[in-house]
Amino acid sequence: MPPVTEQWEDVLSTRFALGGSHPAVRAVAAFSAESGFFATAGREDEDGRQFFGGAAGQGDRHWESDTADAPVRAEMAALWRAGEETGRPPTLRLAGVVWHREELDRITDAVTGTELDLTLLRNGNRVMWAARTGHGICILVLVDGDNEGHAAEARSLALDFDSFLVGQGY
């Protein structure tokens, strides 16, 4: 595993407090198509990669490979398009699960003043937030359970992590 991936996995675990009791977040991922890094973290000792997987949902294929991640990159790009070409919301397939975009907001971070895209994804009663920063880094935050309080907290954590990224120069 590349050193930058190990570092980011530690940062994700720490920033999202995934080891605490009753965390709002079950797993998180951060990636940048431009720089090629990909990192995940899961709650407690759970492997976060199982929720985000590669293009075909295979745990051994990572977004660090140009060929493995091409379909996922294309689906991620579709999430950020404002227009609804087919009349249905865009979808994203991660680890064999299809997520449907429910909302898409362009917001200004109150702390940093930077703009970012934030979208709510849903698969049945499961919720995930996806945020894209101005520097092309995407953050995926899988909510633990179907608790609306957890969903709101996970959204706040995603925005907090964006502020952290800006503070780190990303």
Sequence and secondary structure as in RCSB ss.txt:
>XXXX:A:sequence
MPPVTEQWEDVLSTRFALGGSHPAVRAVAAFSAESGFFATAGREDEDGRQFFGGAAGQGDRHWESDTADAPVRAE
MAALWRAGEETGRPPTLRLAGVVWHREELDRITDAVTGTELDLTLLRNGNRVMWAARTGHGICILVLVDGDNEGH
AAEARSLALDFDSFLVGQGY
>XXXX:A:secstr
  HHHHHHHHHHHHHTTTTSSS SEEEEEEEETTT  EEEEESTT  THHHH  TTS TT  TTSHHHHHHHHHH
HHHHT SS SSSS  EEEETTEEEEEEEEEEEE TTT  EEEEEEEEETTEEEEEEE TTSEEEEEEESTT HHH
HHHHHHHHHHHHHHHHHTT 
